Amino acid sequence: MSTTYIRLSTIQDVRSFVEIVSLTDVEIDLSSGRYVVDAKSIMGIFSLDLLSPIKLTAHCDGDEAKHLFEQLSKFIVEL
């Protein structure tokens, strides 16, 4: 399992993010506080607090996680 934090500031960011993660077979969760949603669900993402960084958990390791995080690099934030 690999984790990072992302920020989705606009509706276009959410749309682009979902397009990217929908192309992978990796299971990806997003969590904000005590809420956890499927990262491939636009409706689920909009139920989260988008004003704060969101924790992304990808259920993969190694090269697969590295490749995924490279694709999502424009959304990743450092805490």
C-alpha positions, -999 to 999 in steps of 0.1 A, spaced: 0 0 0 13 35 -9 0 68 3 3 105 -5 -17 136 -3 -35 154 -31 -54 186 -36 -83 189 -60 -91 226 -62 -115 228 -91 -142 208 -109 -118 204 -138 -92 190 -114 -117 164 -101 -127 154 -137 -90 151 -148 -81 131 -117 -110 106 -122 -100 102 -159 -65 93 -149 -73 69 -121 -101 52 -141 -75 39 -165 -58 18 -139 -67 -15 -123 -53 -4 -90 -78 1 -62 -75 37 -49 -91 52 -19 -94 89 -9 -100 99 27 -108 131 44 -113 129 82 -132 97 88 -147 95 53 -132 71 28 -144 70 -8 -134 52 -41 -111 75 -60 -129 65 -93 -162 80 -81 -168 116 -89 -198 117 -66 -177 102 -38 -150 128 -43 -175 157 -41 -186 143 -7 -152 150 8 -138 183 22 -119 196 -9 -106 226 9 -80 205 27 -55 180 13 -70 146 7 -51 114 16 -48 90 -13 -41 53 -6 -32 32 -36 -34 -6 -30 -2 -13 -48 36 -10 -42 68 -5 -61 69 4 -98 31 3 -101 27 30 -73 56 50 -87 40 51 -122 6 60 -107 21 88 -86 40 102 -117 6 104 -136 -9 122 -106 20 145 -99 1 177 -107 -23 169 -78 2 157 -52 10 181 -24 37 180 3 26 184 39 
